[in-house]
Amino acid sequence: MKKTSVVVFDTKPYDQEWLIKAANGKPINWKFYEFRFEPDTAPSAKGHDVACIFVNDNANREALKTLSELGIRFIAMRCAGFNNLDLDAAKEFGFTVTRVPNYSPYAVAEHTIALLLTLNRKIHRAYNRVRELNFSLNGLVGFDLYGKTAGIIGTGKIGKIVAEILSGFKMKILAYDPVQDQNWAKKVQCHYCSLEELVTQSDIITLHLPLLPETYHIIDQKILSLCRPGAFLINVSRGKLIDTVALLEALKDGKLGGVCLDVYEEEENVFFRDLSEEGLKDDVLARLLTFPNVLITAHQAFLTYEALSDISRVTVENICRFATGQPPLEGTLLTAPSS
């Protein structure tokens, strides 16, 4: 059987390890590139059958046109988000595009809690102090989660898990979502309300939404102005859910008690890269990093063994299905040529 040739962009060591493991015994030839997929690098896909790209790769019209001219017809996205893919152009050029919509929602939900506990109890600062033999407790005061109110914006799989974990801390749970699951809400004693009501009443606000036109900058200056003084804001979903300039102003005004980010509005040029030798050119992110009550991780909420296994398994399975003329796994198809 002819092997399917797959070019993988924006590859990290764990990508290569898990994709090869998932493809064990399957007829796939891999070509791994560390650089991202974008118009300038798209010609590197020449000679391959499938392009495998990641969340911050720039799959715009120009890049997709190049793939089309190279004869590639299938794009396997090894991620859930696809806001950097020009879906209209993908349809126009006749691509089949798949993604991995669900991969261990527990990984992302648990990272949300890890960020919250770390920033609240100053674990990162305490760790650095102790390493330097500084055992002082000054400046490390946090607060009990017990009895506080958590606002969950978006109650898909991840948002629900976060709500269930926080309910275990005996927190009051509020939720905002245009699609309400009242049966679930009753089970976890969660109350659905408006976005405005949620932010005015919540001590902890956490975002679990896809990036859509209607969710772009859902946290803006107006919403931030309604937050309780000292509230914590957590985003592990998509960077553009928050107006970062407005967030900076809220931080400078002392409005927020803490901010935890695993995503950032302009992360494409920063995250997944080692900039320690060249410095940070993003002035907004650099300013965010100066605040002692801001904790940032570089889009690592998905990074567990279980999630990597899910991502690689689904990606490889869809590649094999495409090669043999079978439909992709249910729920993974973004677009396909009209029959």
N, C-alpha and C positions, 0 to 999 in steps of 0.2 A: 504493500500500500504506500502511495506517495505521501511523504511527510508534509505537514503544513508548516510553512515558514512564518514565524511570528517575530516582529520587531517590537521591543519593549522600550518605551521612553521613560525618562525620569526615574531610572532604576536605582534603588538602594540595595545594599547587601541582603536585607531581609526579603525584598521582593524576589530577587533571583533565587534565593534559597527555597522559598515557599512555592513559587511557581514550578520550579524543577521538581520539587517533591510531589506536588499535585499532579504533574504530568507523567509521573513514573509509569513507563510502559506504553504511553500513548504516542502516536505518530506526530510529534511536534519537534521542529527545529527552532531553537531560540537564538535571538540576537539581542543582547542587552546594551542599551546606551544609558549613560548617566545623565546626559543633557536632556532638557525638556523638549517636548514636541511643540513646535511653533513654525511659522512660515519659513524661517531660515534653515531649520533642521528637518523639515518634512521630506526633502529629497533623500534623506538617509534611509527612508523606507523602501527605496528601490530594490526590486528583486524579492520582495516578501509578499505574503498573501494576506496577512493580518497586521494591523497596527494596534498595539495595546498602550493606552495612555492613562494618565493619572489626573487627579482633581485640579491641579493648577497648570496643567499643560494648556497652551493657547490654540485650541482647535477652531480657529476662525475660518472665514470663507476662503481666504487665500491659502491657508495650510491644507484645508480639505480639498480644494481644487487640485493642489499638487498630488495628494493621495489618489484622487480620482484619475488623474492623468497617468499615474504609475500603475494603474490597473487594480488597485486595492479596493475591495468592496465591503470589507468588514472591519469595524472599529470596536474593540473590546475595552471598555472603561473599567478599570479595577477600583472603582469607588462608587459612592452613591450620588454625589453632587455632579451636575453637568452644566452649571451656569457658564463655564468657559468653553462650551461647545456650541457652535452656531447650528442649532437644530434645523433651522429652515434650510441652510446650505446643505446640511447632511441629507435632508430629504430630496433637495433639488438634484444632488449628485448621485442619488440612488444608493446610498450606503445603508447597510444594516448596522445598527449601533446598539450595543447592550451595555448594561451597567451592573453594579452589585448593590441593589437597593437596601438589603438588610445584611448586616454582618455583626453578630454579637452585640445587640443593643446594650447588653450589660457592660461591655467595655467602655462605651461612651458615657453611660449613666454613672458608672463607678468613678470615672475620671472627674465627672462633675462634682461628686461628693469629696473626692481627694483634694481638688482645688479649694473647695469651700473650707474644709477642715484645716488644710495647710495654711491658708491665709488668715482665717479667724484665730487659730491658736498659735500663729507665728512659727510654725514648725521649721520653715526654711531658714528663718533668722536664728532660731535657737540652735539648729544643726550647725550653722556656720560659726556661731559663738563658741559652742562646746569644742569644735575642732581646733579653735584657737585658745582653748583652755579658759575661756571667759564663761563662768557659770552664773553670771548675774541674771536675774529675772526681770530687770527693769525694761519696760517697753514691750513686754510679751503678754500683756493682758488680753484675753479674748472674751467671748460671751457664750453662755449656754444656748444651744439650739432648742432645748426643751422649752415648750410653751410659746416659741416664736411662730411667725406666720411665713410660710413659703409660697411664693407665686410661681406657678409653672406655666410658661407661655409655650403652648404646643403640647398636645397630649397624644402624640403618636407613641410608638413602642418605647422610644427612649424617654420621652417625657413622663410616661406612665411609670416606668421603672424608677425614675428619680423621685417621683411623688411617693411611691411605695416605700422607698428607702427612707425618705425624710419623715414619712408618717411613723416609721419605726423609732425616730427620735422624739416622738410625741409632739410633732409640730402640727399646727393648723395648716391645711392645704387649700389654697385657692388655685384655680386654673382658668386660662383663657384659650379658647380654640373655636374657630367658626363651626367646626364639626364636633359636637359634644357627645361623649359616651356616658350617658347618665347611669347606666348599669354599673360600669366600672367606678364612676364617681361615688355612687352609693356604697360600694364595697369598701373603698378606702377612705370614706368620709371626706370626700373632696367636694368643694363648692365651686361650680362654674360661675364666672362673673365677667363683666366688661374689662377691657384692658386697663382703662382708667381706674376702675375700682381696685383691680389687682395691684397696680403699682402704688396706690395710695395706702394700701393696707399691709403690704408685704415687707418683711424684714430681709428676706432673701428672694431675689428674682432671678430665674434661670430660663434661658432660651433654648427651645428645642423645635425649631421651625425650619422648613426648607426655604431657600431663597427664591422668591417669586416676585413679580412686579408689585403685588400687594403687600409683601413683607419687607421689601427694601426699605431700610432705615425705619423699621417699625419702632425702634427705640431712637427717638429724635429729641430735640431740645424741649419740646412740649411735654413728652412723656417723662423725660428726666426731671423736669421741674416739678412733677407730681410725686416723685419718689419720696418716701419717708427719709428724713435726715438720718444718715448713718446706714442706709440700706446697702446690701451687697448685691452686685449685678454679676451674673455669670453667663458666659456665652461659649458653648462648645459646638455650635451648629454651623453658621456661616457668618463670616466677618461683616458682610454688608447688611446684616440685620441691624447693626448699630451705626449711627452717625458718629464717627470717631471724633470729629471736631467738636461736636456738642458734648460728647463724653469727656473730652479734655476740659472743657469749660466747667462741667459739673464737678470734676475732680479739683480743679483750681479753686472753685467756690466752696469746697469742703462739703458738697451736698451728699456725696456717697461715702459710705464707710469702707467699702472695698470693691475691687473689680477683679474678676478672674476671667482670663481670655485664653482659649485654646485656638482661637481663630482671630484673624485680623483683616480689616477691610482691604488693605493693599498687600496681603501676605504673599502674593505670587512672586514678588521679587526678593523675598526674604526667607520665608520658611522652607525647610528641607535643605538649606544651604549652610555651609560653615563660613561665616563672615568674620571670624576672629582675627584674621590677618589683614583684612581690608577695611574694616569699620562699617558702621551703619549709616547709609545715606538717606534713610527715611526719617525725616525730622519729626513727624507725628509719632511714629513708634518710639523713636529715641526719647521724646518727651514723656510718653506713657511710662517708659522704663525708669524714669526718675522718681516716680511716686512710690513711697514705701508701702502704700495700701493697694498696689496693683501687682498681680501675679500673672505672668504670661508663660504659657507653654506653646511649643511650635507645632500645633496641629497633631498632637500625639494621642488624642483620646481613643483612637481606634487601635492603638498599638499593643495588642495582646496576642498571645499564641492562638487563642480561639478565633479572634477576628481575622488575623492573617490567614488562618486555615480556611475560613469561610470565603474570604476574598479570592484566594488562589483557586479553591475548588470550583467556585461558580465561574470564574474567568476561564479556566481550562475547559470546563464542561461545555461552555458556550462556544469556545473555539472549535472543539471537536464536533459539536452539533452542526456548526456552520459548514465545516469541511465535508460533512456527510449528508448535507441537505436537509437536516432536521431543524425544527423550530427551536429557538432558544428556550431556556428554562423559564417557567411561568413567572411573570412579574419583572423580568430583567430587560425586556425589549423597550428601547426608546423610539426607534424608527426602523422601518424596513421599506424596500422598494414596493410600490403598488403592483399587485399582480395583474 
